[in-house]
Amino acid sequence: MNGEKQKWKEFGEWLVNHYGFANMQIESCTITITYYFDSKRRHDADNYTPKNLFDSFTSSGLLVDDDFNHMQSLTIKGDYCKENPRTEICIEY
């Protein structure tokens, strides 16, 4: 499990750096994550919690912290897009 957690942390840090968001130090935000699936089969929301990704948002400096003092809300959504399955993360600050 630690190996997987480390891979997600590294990926998240790479992602933040790739888009130039490192060290933004966002102090207050709401986050919405929308998963677009390539099929309409059933997907359990609790299987898509982004804990390891949030750890990388903090370690890269994008967020000051991922606690409730800094993140006012987190919304996880699921949708269908056969042509372009993807994950979209919207951070409003």
C-alpha positions as CSV (number, residue, x, y, z in Angstrom):
1,M,0.0,0.0,0.0
2,N,2.8,2.4,0.8
3,G,4.2,1.9,-2.7
4,E,0.9,2.9,-4.3
5,K,0.5,5.9,-2.0
6,Q,4.0,7.0,-3.0
7,K,3.2,6.7,-6.7
8,W,0.1,8.8,-6.3
9,K,2.1,11.4,-4.4
10,E,4.7,11.6,-7.1
11,F,2.1,11.8,-9.8
12,G,0.3,14.6,-8.0
13,E,3.4,16.5,-7.5
14,W,4.4,16.1,-11.1
15,L,0.9,17.2,-12.2
16,V,1.0,20.4,-10.0
17,N,4.5,21.2,-11.4
18,H,3.6,20.5,-15.0
19,Y,0.7,23.0,-14.9
20,G,2.8,25.6,-13.0
21,F,0.7,25.5,-9.8
22,A,3.5,24.7,-7.3
23,N,3.9,26.9,-4.3
24,M,0.6,28.8,-4.9
25,Q,-0.1,28.3,-1.1
26,I,-3.9,28.4,-1.5
27,E,-5.3,29.1,1.9
28,S,-9.0,28.7,1.3
29,C,-10.8,26.8,-1.4
30,T,-13.6,24.5,-2.5
31,I,-12.7,21.5,-4.7
32,T,-14.9,19.6,-7.1
33,I,-13.6,16.4,-8.7
34,T,-15.6,15.0,-11.6
35,Y,-14.8,11.5,-13.0
36,Y,-16.0,11.0,-16.5
37,F,-16.3,7.2,-17.2
38,D,-16.2,5.4,-20.5
39,S,-19.1,3.2,-19.5
40,K,-22.5,3.6,-17.7
41,R,-21.8,0.7,-15.4
42,R,-22.1,1.3,-11.7
43,H,-19.2,3.1,-9.9
44,D,-19.1,3.5,-6.1
45,A,-18.2,7.1,-5.1
46,D,-16.2,5.9,-2.1
47,N,-13.8,4.0,-4.3
48,Y,-12.7,7.4,-5.8
49,T,-11.7,9.4,-2.8
50,P,-8.6,11.4,-3.6
51,K,-6.7,11.3,-0.3
52,N,-3.3,10.5,-1.8
53,L,-3.7,13.2,-4.4
54,F,-4.5,15.8,-1.8
55,D,-1.4,14.9,0.1
56,S,0.6,15.8,-3.0
57,F,-1.3,19.1,-3.4
58,T,0.0,20.0,0.1
59,S,3.5,18.7,-0.4
60,S,3.9,20.6,-3.7
61,G,2.7,23.8,-2.1
62,L,-0.5,24.1,-4.2
63,L,-2.5,24.0,-1.0
64,V,-1.4,25.3,2.5
65,D,-3.1,22.2,3.9
66,D,-5.9,19.8,3.1
67,D,-7.7,20.2,6.4
68,F,-11.2,21.8,6.9
69,N,-9.6,25.1,7.9
70,H,-8.3,25.4,4.4
71,M,-10.7,23.3,2.3
72,Q,-14.3,24.4,2.9
73,S,-15.8,21.6,0.8
74,L,-15.0,18.7,-1.4
75,T,-17.5,17.4,-4.0
76,I,-17.0,14.2,-5.9
77,K,-19.1,13.6,-9.0
78,G,-19.4,10.9,-11.6
79,D,-20.5,11.3,-15.2
80,Y,-20.3,9.5,-18.5
81,C,-18.2,10.4,-21.6
82,K,-17.4,7.4,-23.8
83,E,-15.3,9.5,-26.2
84,N,-13.1,11.2,-23.6
85,P,-13.0,9.5,-20.2
86,R,-11.1,11.7,-17.8
87,T,-10.8,13.3,-14.4
88,E,-11.4,17.0,-13.9
89,I,-10.3,18.8,-10.8
90,C,-11.7,22.3,-10.1
91,I,-10.2,24.3,-7.3
92,E,-12.1,27.5,-6.5
93,Y,-10.2,30.0,-4.3
